[in-house]
Amino acid sequence: MYNVKLAVINASTVLTDAEIFKAIPPFNKQLARDFGPIWGVESHIRFIKKGANIPKGYWWISILDDADGAGYLGYHDLTSEGLPLGKVFAKTDIDNGYNWTITATHEILEMLIDPSINLTAFIEEGKYAGKLFAYEVCDACEADELGYDIDGTQVSDFVTPDYFEYFHTKTSGFDFKNKIKHPFDILPGGYMSVYDIAQGNGWQMITNSKSDRQTLIRMRAPVGSRRERRRTPRSQWLRSKPKK
């Protein structure tokens, strides 16, 4: 296992320090009990209250309001040290009836497995054809109703490594809650980022055929999101400015 130090930073106006701090123990329990043993990663989250200094050597999860008003960190792609940076747009979630703790754990888990937002699984479909599937571990089971409870806090479901291995014939073990029946399946309310090599039209979003309008809206990539950064050349990524 490799160990990652994570800092969850309150840079929002819609959540208090107390509200975020309350969610940290369940987040850490998910990492230690559920996610870490399956994916082979250790991590412990440290909460950083509003205005406090961020210690060195930490990956950041920044709790922001929304992409449009995220002047503090929303338009940055790396920490001031050049380390991975994730973002949760809490006001956007709350305004649209989503649970910010599910979004936060979604972001945390995906950043731990693909911190540079560049991993893919390839399915060959012919000599000059095939698809790249983004190695995102929560997108396929994205919807809030697919999450689960830890000590009164809702957290995101996530896929297992088997999900990205096309040879499996079993019908369970592809996500933590055992709702996905086959590799690369997408549950209602979920989606995936796919790059069709033969088409050459960049990263596209696909959904479950039963996905509703709200899912289609949520699929749109806000500035600073993992989906938006996957489409942004690495040479254009920006470091966060250190606090003075």
Secondary structure, DSSP 4 states (H G I P E B T S, - for coil): -EEEEEEEEE--SSS-HHHHHHHHHHHHHIIIIIIHHHHTEEEEEEEE-TTPPPPTT-EEEEEES-STT-TTTTT-SB-TTS-BEEEEEHHHHHHTT--HHHHHHHHHHHHHH-TTS--EEEEEEETTEEEEEE--SSGGG-SGGG-EEETTEEE---B-GGGG-TT---SS-SBTTS---STT---TT-EEEEEETTT---EEEEE-TT--HHHHHHHS--TTSHHHHHTS-GGG--BPPPP-
